[in-house]
Amino acid sequence: MSPTSPKAFPVSWDQFHRDARALAWRLASAGPFEAIVCITRGGLVPAAIVARELDVRLIESVCIASYHDYKNQGELHVLKDIAPSIKALGDGKGKGVLVIDDLTDTGKTAKIVRDMLPNAHFAAVYAKPAGRPVIDTFVTEVSQDTWIYFPWDMGLAYQAPIREGSAG
């Protein structure tokens, strides 16, 4: 889904913080977690909020590039793997590790990380239908044809009323 989609879901910093805390509430009973692995870059912000709320101090990242032009998801590239010390936790397959992202869209990124940590608990703040089967916990589902505008991607600008952008 491209940012030219008529279905836009702009998320403010306040709303994202509330949604990330709601994710932490849902995850509180799924733990305990020894470590968090955030999928960068989108998973960095929710991982920080969830880590604070669940008092997890060991935080790692896995760097995967998929949106190369901010419009279309392309071929996935692992830019940085998960540290061996994190992979060795628990059962050596991710047990006790929480993987966090901002959004599961197609699920392709989460599938790559699930291959690395098959027993980890996967969570995202937002989920689209195609990505839902790959994650364990999420807060809000949006339609597959909706483009989410995250607060770190936006500046202050006028938003046209929904009716002006509709075809009917």
C-alpha positions in Angstrom: 0.0 0.0 0.0 1.4 3.3 -1.0 1.2 6.7 0.8 -1.1 7.9 -2.0 -3.8 5.5 -0.7 -7.1 7.3 0.0 -7.3 5.4 3.3 -4.9 7.3 5.6 -4.4 6.6 9.3 -2.3 9.4 10.8 -1.0 8.6 14.2 0.1 11.4 16.6 2.9 10.9 19.2 0.3 10.9 22.0 -1.8 8.2 20.3 1.2 6.1 19.5 2.4 6.3 23.1 -1.1 5.2 24.3 -1.1 2.3 21.8 2.4 1.2 22.7 1.4 1.2 26.4 -1.7 -0.8 25.5 0.6 -3.3 23.8 2.6 -3.5 27.0 -0.6 -4.2 29.0 -1.4 -7.1 26.7 2.2 -8.4 26.8 2.4 -8.3 30.6 0.8 -11.7 31.0 2.6 -13.2 28.1 6.1 -12.9 29.8 8.3 -12.8 31.5 10.7 -11.7 28.9 14.5 -11.8 29.2 15.1 -9.5 26.3 13.5 -7.5 23.6 14.5 -7.5 19.9 13.1 -4.6 18.0 12.8 -4.7 14.2 14.3 -1.5 13.0 13.5 1.1 12.3 9.8 1.1 13.2 10.2 -1.1 16.2 12.6 1.2 18.0 10.0 3.5 19.5 7.5 0.9 20.7 10.3 -1.3 22.0 11.5 1.6 24.2 8.0 2.1 25.6 7.3 -1.6 26.2 10.8 -2.1 27.7 10.1 0.6 30.3 6.6 -0.7 31.1 7.7 -4.3 31.4 11.1 -3.5 33.0 13.1 -5.3 30.4 16.7 -4.0 30.3 18.2 -6.2 27.6 17.3 -4.7 24.2 18.7 -5.7 20.8 17.8 -4.8 17.3 17.6 -6.7 14.0 17.9 -4.4 11.0 15.8 -5.3 8.0 15.2 -2.9 5.0 12.0 -3.5 3.0 10.6 0.0 2.2 13.4 1.4 0.1 11.5 4.4 -1.3 8.9 4.9 1.5 6.2 3.9 -1.0 6.5 0.3 -2.0 7.7 -2.7 -0.1 10.5 -4.3 -2.0 13.0 -7.1 -1.5 14.0 -7.6 2.1 17.6 -7.3 3.2 19.0 -8.2 6.6 21.4 -5.4 7.3 22.2 -6.5 10.9 21.5 -9.9 12.4 20.5 -10.6 16.0 23.4 -10.8 18.4 24.4 -14.5 19.2 24.0 -13.7 23.0 20.3 -13.0 22.4 19.9 -16.1 20.2 21.4 -18.2 23.0 18.8 -17.1 25.6 16.2 -19.6 26.9 16.0 -22.6 24.6 18.3 -21.1 22.0 15.3 -20.5 19.7 13.9 -17.4 21.2 12.0 -18.6 24.2 11.7 -15.6 26.6 12.5 -13.1 23.9 10.0 -10.5 22.8 10.2 -9.2 19.2 8.6 -5.9 18.6 7.7 -3.9 15.5 5.5 -0.9 14.9 3.4 -2.6 12.2 3.0 -6.0 10.6 1.9 -5.3 7.0 2.5 -8.3 4.8 4.2 -10.3 7.5 7.3 -10.8 5.3 9.7 -9.0 7.7 8.4 -10.9 10.8 8.7 -14.2 8.9 12.4 -13.6 8.4 12.9 -12.8 12.1 10.7 -15.8 13.1 13.1 -18.0 11.2 15.9 -16.6 13.4 13.9 -16.9 16.7 11.1 -19.4 16.1 10.0 -19.6 19.8 10.0 -15.8 20.4 6.8 -13.9 21.2 6.1 -11.5 18.3 4.2 -8.2 18.9 3.3 -5.2 16.9 1.3 -2.1 17.7 -0.6 -2.2 14.4 -1.5 -5.1 12.2 -2.9 -5.6 8.7 -4.8 -8.8 7.8 -1.9 -10.2 5.7 0.5 -9.9 8.6 -1.7 -11.0 11.5 -0.9 -14.7 11.2 2.8 -14.1 11.8 2.5 -12.2 15.1 1.2 -13.2 18.5 0.0 -9.9 20.0 -1.1 -6.5 18.5 -3.3 -3.6 19.5 -5.1 -2.2 16.5 -6.0 -3.8 13.1 -6.3 -1.6 10.0 -7.3 -2.7 6.6 -4.7 -3.9 4.1 -5.3 -0.8 1.9 -4.6 1.7 4.7 -1.4 3.7 4.9 -0.3 4.5 8.4 1.4 7.8 8.9 3.7 7.4 11.9 4.5 10.5 13.9 8.3 10.2 13.2 7.5 10.4 9.4 5.3 13.5 9.6 5.6 17.2 10.1 2.7 19.6 10.8 0.5 19.9 7.7 -3.1 20.4 6.7 -5.2 17.2 6.5 -8.0 17.2 3.9 -11.4 16.1 5.3 -12.2 12.4 4.4 -15.1 13.5 2.3 -12.9 15.6 0.0 -10.8 12.5 -0.8 -13.6 10.1 -1.4 -15.0 9.0 -4.7 -18.6 8.9 -3.7 
